[in-house]
Each structure stands twice: as C-alpha cells, then as structure tokens.
Amino acid sequence: MTRIVQLGGYLKRKCDGPPGFECLSLGDIKFKAMVYGIRLQRAATSSAS
C-alpha cells in the first residue's frame, strides 16, 4: 500500500500525516498503467516468437 501511495506523490516523511485519497488514486492509476505496459510487452514478445 505504501508503494502505491508513493507512486501518487506521498513522501512518507516523519512530519507527514497518513496518505490521502488523492495520493492513493494517483498511485493506483500509475500502477495500473505500469501493469498494462508490462502485459503489452509480454504479448508483443510472445506473438513475435
């Protein structure tokens, strides 16, 4: 969970409060985009063989 909110911009400093909805949603969007890219790459390499 912490890694996903860090993708959304959460810095995890001592003085910061808990991550909010915005960091979570932005991190989720970026994470899903990375997963989609990996799936596209795997599909392209498996169909090329």
Residue pairs with C-beta under 8 A, 6 or more apart in sequence:
2 10
2 12
2 19
3 27
4 24
4 27
4 28
4 31
5 19
5 23
5 24
5 27
6 12
6 27
7 26
7 27
7 30
7 31
8 19
8 22
8 23
8 24
8 25
8 26
8 27
8 28
8 29
8 30
9 23
9 26
9 27
10 16
10 19
10 23
10 27
